[in-house]
Amino acid sequence: MTTEQKVQILAEITTTNEVDPVRAGRHFTTLYDADDLWALEEEGLIEVNRPVHEATGIEYSEEHWAVQVTPDGIDLVEAHPEYCPE
């Protein structure tokens, strides 16, 4: 994944899209490629909260996950404003 692709995702990713009317209400796991999300997480640019059911120890399904851009992810976006979506 290129720096430009990373910045484009990081600049707009939220748990549930609320800005773009075409993508409004869609969960981040349906908007982005799973491999891209995994790569961003492995690089420490995003954190994905995957809650676990306390009584069973089973991870909740994807619609319960939340995403947050890390400080390193924010720094990358701020370093490359030319790649941010309009």
Number of C-alpha atoms within 10 A of each C-alpha: 9 7 11 16 12 20 25 19 21 22 18 13 18 17 17 18 17 13 11 10 8 9 14 11 13 16 21 21 16 12 13 12 11 12 10 14 21 14 15 20 18 11 12 14 21 22 18 15 12 15 15 14 10 8 6 7 9 10 13 12 10 14 14 13 17 17 19 16 21 15 12 13 23 15 13 18 21 14 11 13 13 12 17 17 10 5
